[in-house]
Amino acid sequence: MKSRIALISVVCLLAFLGSSACATKKYARNRINERITPLENRTGELEETSRRNTQDIGRISQDITDVRGRADRAQVQADAAIARAEEASTRASSVEQSLSDIRANLDRYALQDTAKVNFKFDSFELTPETQSALDRLASQIKDRSNFILEIEGFADGKGTDQYNNELTAKRADAVRRYMAEHHNIPLFRMHVIGLGKVRPVADNSTEEGRAQNRRVEIRLLTRNANTATAKTQTQSSS
């Protein structure tokens, strides 16, 4: 009897211990799950944040590349603009120097020859007679480094001042273009101006007079021979 009671007691004790062990395991699993679940959730959030950051970094990198590309293109355009400005400045300096030389030497020039060519009404086209007169004047240019041409355009009394100023400028420019194309005269040696209806040489009330006023006057000025000789001698002695 006593041994039966002892056996029963042992069985009950083992059952109690087994039940306690199961409860402890369940409790441990629950505690672990309570800790793991927030960590898993946090890990997911961090992964999503990392993914978004990676996308943002990619977009920023592309934006930086685009900005650099635009900056490079802008720099190229700026360099080209600077080069054009420097080229224009060089040309302007050259022209200014040429003009300065002309202004400094104007008093050394004397009138050598003149020519007058006429135009049809409301026209700035050169006629064969006009071209022959210009050819004759060009043949008088012996020293091509010591001359200038003054070319002045005029009109008759018909039409407005503005229209005649423009027309006479075209007439003077037509003469300059012919001298440049057919006689290789440098443009900087020719000075043109359209003076409109001023300084008529005949009566504008008649057709004959108006025909005479529709004209371009050209003056060939050459440097004084003594001055040119003195300059040459000075250069030789130096």
Secondary structure, DSSP 8 states (H G I E B T S, - for coil): -HHHHHHHHHHHHHHHHHHHHHHHHHHHHHHHHHHHHHHHHHHHHHHHHHHHHHHHHHHHHHHHHHHHHHHHHHHHHHHHHHHHHHHHHHHHHHHHHHHHHHHHHGGGEEEEEEEEEE--TT-----HHHHHHHHHHHTT---TTSEEEEEEE---S-S-HHHHHHHHHHHHHHHHHHHHHHH---GGGEEEEE-TT-S-SS-TTSHHHHHHHSEEEEEEEEE-HHHHHHHHHHHHH-
